[in-house]
Amino acid sequence: MVSTIRENRSKFYKVKCPDCENEQTIFEKASTVVKCVVCGRDLATPTGGKAILKADIIQELQ
């Protein structure tokens, strides 16, 4: 019997909005536009794979 261990290759990031400095958690492969909940600025734009991040990454979450 073959045992397969599947690793999670996707990440979550804690990012800081460049306008209002609000910290928010976003998915690395976001499939929709992620907006800041405080000021409404776009933080990530989908590309079909990894999203383009327009915010400063503070921490990579596991």
HUPEJO-V754592 format. One line per field, one symbol per residue. phi: phi as a letter, one per 40 degrees, with the letter a starting at -180 (. if undefined). psi: psi as a letter, one per 30 degrees, with the letter a starting at -180 (. if undefined). burial: b if it has 9 or more other C-alpha atoms within 8 Angstrom, else e. Layout:
BEGIN
phi: ???
psi: ???
burial: ???
END
This chain:
BEGIN
phi: .ccbbbccccbbbcbbcccbgccabbccbcbbcbbcccbgccbabcbhbccccbbcccaccb
psi: kkkkkkkjfllkkjlkkfefgkkkklkehkflkklkfefgkkfkkkffckljkglkkekkk.
burial: eeeeeeeeeebbbbbbbeeeeeebebbbbbbebbbbeeeeebbbbbeeebbeeebbbeebee
END
